[in-house]
């Protein structure tokens, strides 16, 4: 029998308990051992629960961390602290660890993995990225022989749901956000999702593993979806694109380029049809080529599936003979986002007079920005709305051009700049 202690009993932890209880015999047949939930750390023992854990709840973390009979700690409380302190203590006490905590792993993953290896224990965190979609283990094991070149994906279900609904219903951001909150797809404070912070944490984990070099969330340029308007959704459609919040990283010239940003994706691109709360991650490597992982990236059951799979994996390899330590054995530079080359979409409002377009085109040309298309859209009074797509250029050149354009007396607003993917 293997005793486990669970830290936290929220939605995901409840799903883990239900999975372990409902699939008990099935799991025992797969592992050859019974998995017993011995203690669960909660804030309030008297709170009504959806699962029967009578006599197993505690508010004292030492009842888990100091109990020598508990061999696996499953951390599902979230946040950086006190989770970080708990897991350090668990590893130093000789316990294996499973966590779904993307914030913790993105910040302290290297330290915790090295601590786990030093104590000859396993630290598994499959559920920290893309919920029930297997991606971390494939990167570390199934694709271990590959030189990974690029990762691109949709790894936040909340924003994907919002952008999908905005596209299908023609509604604005605030309307769909309220709907997502009512359905439980968005938190009451949705900042981490809609500002791209959640996706950046996940991308830092994936990039660190794929490129064998530490990438922190702070090094990833991050742009959220709050400024996406119905106009942008409409114009993207007319241009043969859809807008998705894309997490993107690639290895180029021995360095790492990465960003999280709303992106115009060509409708022919495989990610263009990943809708609703679904996630997808595409990996490009040599010799495998392109592979894609798709499924529900969040929620009680998908995330619980990944957590329990990690528990099973540890139970099968309990002596730690195949410890997956930190794979960041290189020290690659993360390129500043202004040095990254891409295509861009720009929407701006200018005075509708002869010669204005020529001045704008000159500003772009003077800064080595080539335009793929320029379309004049709605005209209201003496103002015209311009939608431009550039050829590939580095962001610092584009910003220099836009600074000159903004200074023109005929420019009223540069409304938004978005990355374009899948055209060149």
C-alpha positions as CSV (number, residue, x, y, z in Angstrom):
1,X,0.0,0.0,0.0
2,X,1.1,3.5,-0.8
3,X,0.0,6.3,1.5
4,X,-0.5,9.8,0.0
5,X,-1.2,13.2,1.5
6,X,-3.1,15.8,-0.4
7,X,-2.5,19.6,0.1
8,X,-5.7,21.4,-0.7
9,X,-9.2,20.2,-1.5
10,X,-10.6,22.5,-4.2
11,X,-12.1,21.6,-7.5
12,X,-9.1,19.7,-8.9
13,X,-8.3,17.9,-5.6
14,X,-11.9,16.8,-5.4
15,X,-11.5,15.4,-8.9
16,X,-8.4,13.5,-7.8
17,X,-10.1,12.0,-4.8
18,X,-13.1,11.0,-6.9
19,X,-10.8,9.4,-9.5
20,X,-8.8,7.4,-6.9
21,X,-12.0,6.2,-5.3
22,X,-14.0,5.4,-8.4
23,X,-11.1,3.7,-10.3
24,X,-9.6,2.1,-7.2
25,X,-9.5,-1.5,-8.5
26,X,-8.5,-0.5,-12.0
27,X,-5.6,1.6,-10.6
28,X,-4.5,-1.3,-8.3
29,X,-4.4,-3.7,-11.2
30,X,-2.1,-1.2,-13.1
31,X,0.3,-0.5,-10.2
32,X,0.1,-3.7,-8.1
33,X,-0.4,-1.5,-5.1
34,X,-3.3,0.1,-3.2
35,X,-3.2,3.9,-3.1
36,X,-4.5,5.2,0.2
37,X,-5.4,8.8,0.9
38,X,-4.2,9.1,4.5
39,X,-4.5,12.9,5.1
40,X,-5.8,16.0,3.4
41,X,-4.7,19.4,4.4
42,X,-7.6,22.0,4.3
43,X,-8.3,25.4,5.7
44,X,-11.6,24.5,7.2
45,X,-12.4,21.0,8.4
46,X,-16.1,21.8,8.9
47,X,-16.8,23.0,5.3
48,X,-19.2,20.7,3.4
49,X,-17.4,18.5,0.9
50,X,-18.5,16.5,-2.2
51,X,-16.3,13.6,-1.2
52,X,-16.2,11.4,1.9
53,X,-12.9,11.9,3.7
54,X,-14.2,11.5,7.2
55,X,-11.3,11.4,9.7
56,X,-8.7,12.3,7.1
57,X,-8.9,16.1,7.1
58,X,-6.5,18.3,9.0
59,X,-5.5,21.9,9.2
60,X,-2.0,21.1,10.4
61,X,0.5,20.6,7.5
62,X,2.9,18.6,9.8
63,X,0.3,15.8,9.9
64,X,1.3,15.2,6.3
65,X,4.9,16.4,6.1
66,X,6.1,14.8,9.3
67,X,4.3,11.5,8.9
68,X,6.9,9.0,7.8
69,X,4.2,6.6,6.5
70,X,3.0,9.2,3.9
71,X,5.2,8.6,0.8
72,X,3.7,10.9,-1.8
73,X,2.6,14.5,-1.3
74,X,0.1,15.8,-3.8
75,X,0.1,19.6,-3.8
76,X,-3.1,21.1,-5.3
77,X,-3.5,24.4,-3.3
78,X,-1.9,26.6,-6.0
79,X,0.1,29.8,-5.6
80,X,3.8,30.3,-4.8
81,X,3.6,30.2,-1.0
82,X,3.1,28.3,1.3
83,X,3.2,25.7,-1.4
84,X,6.9,26.2,-2.1
85,X,7.8,25.8,1.6
86,X,5.6,22.7,1.9
87,X,7.2,21.0,-1.1
88,X,10.8,21.8,-0.1
89,X,10.1,20.2,3.3
90,X,8.3,17.2,1.7
91,X,11.3,16.5,-0.5
92,X,13.8,16.9,2.3
93,X,11.7,14.5,4.3
94,X,12.1,11.9,1.6
95,X,8.7,12.1,0.0
96,X,7.8,12.0,-3.6
97,X,5.9,15.0,-4.9
98,X,3.1,15.5,-7.5
99,X,1.9,19.1,-8.2
100,X,-0.4,20.9,-10.7
101,X,1.0,24.3,-9.6
102,X,2.2,26.1,-12.8
103,X,3.0,29.3,-10.9
104,X,5.3,27.4,-8.5
105,X,7.0,25.3,-11.2
106,X,7.5,28.2,-13.5
107,X,9.3,30.1,-10.7
108,X,10.9,27.4,-8.6
109,X,10.9,24.4,-10.8
110,X,14.7,24.1,-11.2
111,X,15.3,24.4,-7.5
112,X,12.7,21.8,-6.7
113,X,13.8,19.4,-9.3
114,X,17.4,19.6,-8.1
115,X,16.2,19.1,-4.6
116,X,14.2,16.0,-5.6
117,X,17.2,14.5,-7.4
118,X,19.4,15.1,-4.4
119,X,17.0,13.2,-2.3
120,X,16.5,10.5,-4.9
121,X,12.8,11.3,-5.1
122,X,10.5,12.2,-8.0
123,X,8.8,15.5,-8.6
124,X,6.1,15.2,-11.3
125,X,4.0,18.1,-12.7
126,X,2.2,16.9,-15.8
127,X,-1.0,18.7,-14.8
128,X,0.7,22.1,-14.6
129,X,0.4,22.7,-18.3
130,X,-2.6,22.0,-20.5
131,X,-4.6,20.0,-18.0
132,X,-5.2,16.5,-19.1
133,X,-3.2,16.8,-22.4
134,X,0.0,14.8,-22.1
135,X,2.8,17.3,-23.0
136,X,5.5,17.4,-20.3
137,X,6.2,13.7,-20.2
138,X,6.3,13.4,-24.1
139,X,8.8,16.3,-24.2
140,X,11.0,14.6,-21.5
141,X,10.6,11.0,-22.7
142,X,8.9,10.3,-26.0
143,X,10.6,13.2,-27.8
144,X,13.9,13.0,-25.9
145,X,15.9,12.1,-29.0
146,X,14.7,15.2,-30.8
147,X,16.2,18.6,-31.2
148,X,13.1,20.7,-30.5
149,X,12.9,23.7,-32.8
150,X,9.6,25.3,-32.0
151,X,6.6,25.2,-29.7
152,X,3.3,26.9,-30.6
153,X,0.0,26.5,-28.9
154,X,-3.2,27.6,-27.3
155,X,-2.7,26.8,-23.6
156,X,-5.4,28.9,-21.8
157,X,-8.9,27.6,-22.1
158,X,-10.6,30.8,-20.7
159,X,-9.2,33.1,-23.3
160,X,-9.8,30.6,-26.1
161,X,-13.4,30.3,-25.0
162,X,-13.8,34.1,-25.0
163,X,-12.2,34.6,-28.4
164,X,-14.2,31.8,-29.9
165,X,-17.5,33.3,-28.6
166,X,-16.5,36.8,-29.8
167,X,-15.8,35.3,-33.2
168,X,-19.0,33.3,-33.4
169,X,-21.4,35.7,-31.8
170,X,-19.9,39.1,-32.8
171,X,-20.1,40.1,-29.2
172,X,-17.6,42.3,-27.3
173,X,-15.0,41.2,-24.8
174,X,-16.8,42.3,-21.6
175,X,-20.1,40.6,-22.7
176,X,-18.3,37.2,-23.2
177,X,-16.1,37.6,-20.2
178,X,-19.3,37.9,-18.0
179,X,-20.8,34.9,-19.7
180,X,-17.5,32.9,-19.1
181,X,-17.6,33.8,-15.4
182,X,-21.3,32.7,-15.1
183,X,-20.4,29.3,-16.7
184,X,-17.3,28.9,-14.4
185,X,-14.8,29.2,-17.3
186,X,-13.4,32.4,-15.9
187,X,-12.5,33.3,-12.3
188,X,-14.1,36.2,-10.5
189,X,-10.7,37.9,-10.9
190,X,-9.8,36.8,-14.5
191,X,-6.5,38.9,-14.7
192,X,-4.1,35.9,-14.9
193,X,-6.0,34.5,-17.8
194,X,-7.1,37.5,-19.9
195,X,-3.7,39.3,-19.4
196,X,-1.8,36.2,-20.6
197,X,0.0,35.6,-17.3
198,X,-1.3,32.0,-17.0
199,X,-0.2,31.2,-20.5
200,X,3.2,32.8,-19.9
201,X,3.8,30.6,-16.8
202,X,2.9,27.5,-18.8
203,X,5.1,28.5,-21.8
204,X,8.1,29.1,-19.4
205,X,7.7,25.5,-18.3
206,X,7.4,24.1,-21.8
207,X,10.3,26.2,-23.1
208,X,12.6,25.3,-20.3
209,X,12.0,21.6,-21.0
210,X,12.0,21.7,-24.8
211,X,15.1,23.9,-25.1
212,X,17.0,22.5,-22.1
213,X,17.5,26.1,-20.7
214,X,15.8,28.0,-18.0
215,X,13.1,30.4,-19.2
216,X,11.2,32.5,-16.6
217,X,7.8,34.1,-17.0
218,X,9.4,37.5,-16.7
219,X,11.5,36.9,-19.8
220,X,8.4,36.2,-21.9
221,X,6.8,39.1,-23.7
222,X,3.1,38.9,-22.7
223,X,0.1,40.7,-24.2
224,X,-3.5,39.9,-23.1
225,X,-6.7,39.9,-25.0
226,X,-8.5,42.8,-23.2
227,X,-8.0,45.2,-26.1
228,X,-9.3,42.9,-28.8
229,X,-12.4,44.4,-30.3
230,X,-15.2,43.2,-32.5
231,X,-13.6,45.2,-35.3
232,X,-10.4,43.2,-35.0
233,X,-12.3,39.9,-35.1
234,X,-14.2,41.1,-38.2
235,X,-11.1,42.4,-40.0
236,X,-9.2,39.2,-39.2
237,X,-12.0,37.1,-40.7
238,X,-12.0,39.3,-43.9
239,X,-8.3,38.7,-44.1
240,X,-8.7,35.0,-43.9
241,X,-7.6,34.7,-40.2
242,X,-8.9,34.1,-36.7
243,X,-7.5,35.6,-33.5
244,X,-6.2,33.3,-30.8
245,X,-4.1,33.9,-27.8
246,X,-0.9,32.1,-28.9
247,X,2.0,30.9,-26.8
248,X,5.0,30.7,-29.0
249,X,8.7,29.8,-28.5
250,X,11.4,28.8,-30.9
251,X,15.1,28.1,-30.8
252,X,17.0,30.3,-33.4
253,X,20.7,30.7,-33.7
254,X,21.2,29.0,-30.4
255,X,18.9,31.5,-28.6
256,X,15.3,31.4,-27.5
257,X,12.6,33.6,-28.8
258,X,9.2,33.4,-27.0
259,X,6.1,35.4,-26.5
260,X,2.4,35.1,-25.5
261,X,0.1,37.4,-27.5
262,X,-3.2,37.6,-29.4
263,X,-2.3,36.5,-32.9
264,X,-3.9,36.5,-36.3
265,X,-3.7,32.8,-37.3
266,X,-4.3,31.9,-40.9
267,X,-7.5,29.8,-41.2
268,X,-5.4,27.0,-42.8
269,X,-3.2,26.7,-39.7
270,X,-4.0,23.7,-37.5
271,X,-4.5,25.9,-34.5
272,X,-7.2,28.0,-36.2
273,X,-9.9,25.4,-35.5
274,X,-9.1,24.8,-31.9
275,X,-12.1,26.4,-30.2
276,X,-14.0,26.7,-27.0
277,X,-12.1,25.7,-23.9
278,X,-9.9,23.3,-25.8
279,X,-6.1,23.5,-25.8
280,X,-3.5,22.4,-28.4
281,X,0.2,22.4,-28.5
282,X,2.3,21.9,-31.7
283,X,5.9,20.8,-31.4
284,X,8.4,20.9,-34.2
285,X,11.6,18.9,-33.8
286,X,14.2,16.8,-35.6
287,X,13.8,14.0,-36.6
288,X,10.1,13.7,-35.6
289,X,8.8,16.7,-37.7
290,X,5.5,18.2,-36.5
291,X,3.4,16.7,-33.8
292,X,0.3,18.1,-32.2
293,X,-1.3,17.5,-28.7
294,X,-5.0,18.4,-28.4
295,X,-7.6,18.1,-25.7
296,X,-9.3,19.9,-22.7
297,X,-6.6,22.0,-21.1
298,X,-8.4,22.7,-17.8
299,X,-11.2,21.7,-15.5
300,X,-11.7,19.2,-12.7
301,X,-11.6,15.9,-14.6
302,X,-8.9,16.6,-17.2
303,X,-6.5,18.0,-14.6
304,X,-7.3,15.3,-12.1
305,X,-6.5,12.7,-14.9
306,X,-3.0,14.1,-15.2
307,X,-2.4,14.3,-11.4
308,X,-3.5,10.7,-10.9
309,X,-1.4,9.6,-13.8
310,X,1.6,11.1,-12.1
311,X,0.7,9.3,-8.8
312,X,0.5,6.0,-10.7
313,X,3.9,6.7,-12.4
314,X,5.6,7.2,-9.1
315,X,3.9,4.1,-7.6
316,X,5.2,2.1,-10.5
317,X,8.8,3.4,-10.1
318,X,8.8,3.9,-6.4
319,X,12.5,3.5,-5.8
320,X,13.3,6.4,-8.1
321,X,15.5,4.5,-10.6
322,X,14.3,6.7,-13.5
323,X,14.2,10.1,-11.9
324,X,13.4,12.9,-14.4
325,X,15.5,15.7,-13.0
326,X,15.8,19.3,-14.3
327,X,16.5,19.2,-18.0
328,X,17.9,22.8,-18.1
329,X,21.5,21.8,-18.6
330,X,22.2,24.7,-21.0
331,X,22.2,28.5,-20.6
332,X,20.6,29.9,-23.7
333,X,19.9,33.6,-24.0
334,X,16.2,34.7,-24.2
335,X,15.9,37.3,-27.0
336,X,14.2,40.6,-26.1
337,X,10.9,40.7,-27.9
338,X,11.8,43.9,-29.8
339,X,14.5,41.8,-31.6
340,X,12.0,39.1,-32.7
341,X,11.0,38.9,-36.3
342,X,7.4,38.5,-37.2
343,X,4.5,39.7,-39.3
344,X,2.2,42.2,-37.7
345,X,-1.4,43.5,-37.9
346,X,-2.0,47.2,-37.2
347,X,-5.3,49.0,-36.9
348,X,-5.1,52.8,-36.8
349,X,-7.3,55.9,-37.3
350,X,-6.1,58.8,-39.4
351,X,-7.5,61.9,-41.1
352,X,-9.0,61.0,-44.4
353,X,-7.0,63.4,-46.7
354,X,-4.8,63.1,-49.7
355,X,-1.1,62.4,-48.9
356,X,-1.7,60.8,-45.5
357,X,-1.1,57.3,-46.8
358,X,2.1,58.5,-48.5
359,X,3.4,59.9,-45.2
360,X,2.6,56.6,-43.4
361,X,4.2,54.5,-46.1
362,X,7.3,56.7,-45.9
363,X,7.6,56.2,-42.1
364,X,7.4,52.4,-42.5
365,X,9.9,52.4,-45.4
366,X,12.4,54.7,-43.5
367,X,12.4,52.1,-40.7
368,X,12.8,49.0,-43.0
369,X,9.2,47.9,-42.5
370,X,7.7,46.4,-45.7
371,X,3.9,46.3,-46.0
372,X,2.0,43.3,-47.3
373,X,-1.4,45.0,-47.5
374,X,-3.1,48.2,-46.6
375,X,-6.9,48.4,-46.5
376,X,-9.0,51.5,-45.7
377,X,-12.0,50.4,-43.7
378,X,-14.8,52.5,-42.1
379,X,-14.8,56.2,-42.7
380,X,-16.5,58.4,-40.2
381,X,-16.6,62.1,-41.0
382,X,-13.0,63.2,-41.8
383,X,-11.5,60.0,-40.2
384,X,-10.5,56.8,-41.9
385,X,-9.6,53.5,-40.3
386,X,-6.6,51.7,-41.8
387,X,-5.8,48.0,-41.4
388,X,-2.2,47.1,-42.3
389,X,-0.3,43.8,-42.5
390,X,3.4,43.9,-42.6
391,X,5.9,41.5,-44.1
392,X,8.2,40.0,-41.5
393,X,10.1,42.6,-39.6
394,X,11.7,43.0,-36.2
395,X,9.5,44.6,-33.6
396,X,11.9,47.5,-32.8
397,X,11.7,48.6,-36.5
398,X,7.9,48.5,-36.3
399,X,7.8,50.4,-33.1
400,X,10.1,53.1,-34.5
401,X,7.8,53.5,-37.5
402,X,4.7,53.7,-35.4
403,X,6.3,56.3,-33.2
404,X,6.9,58.5,-36.2
405,X,3.3,57.8,-37.5
406,X,1.8,58.6,-34.1
407,X,3.6,62.0,-34.2
408,X,1.9,62.9,-37.5
409,X,-0.7,65.6,-37.1
410,X,-3.0,63.5,-39.2
411,X,-2.9,60.4,-36.9
412,X,-5.6,60.1,-34.4
413,X,-5.0,56.7,-32.9
414,X,-2.9,53.6,-33.3
415,X,-5.5,51.3,-31.8
416,X,-3.7,47.9,-31.7
417,X,-0.7,45.9,-32.9
418,X,-1.0,42.1,-33.1
419,X,1.3,39.3,-34.3
420,X,0.4,37.4,-37.5
421,X,1.2,33.7,-37.8
422,X,1.1,31.3,-40.7
423,X,1.3,33.6,-43.7
424,X,5.1,33.7,-44.5
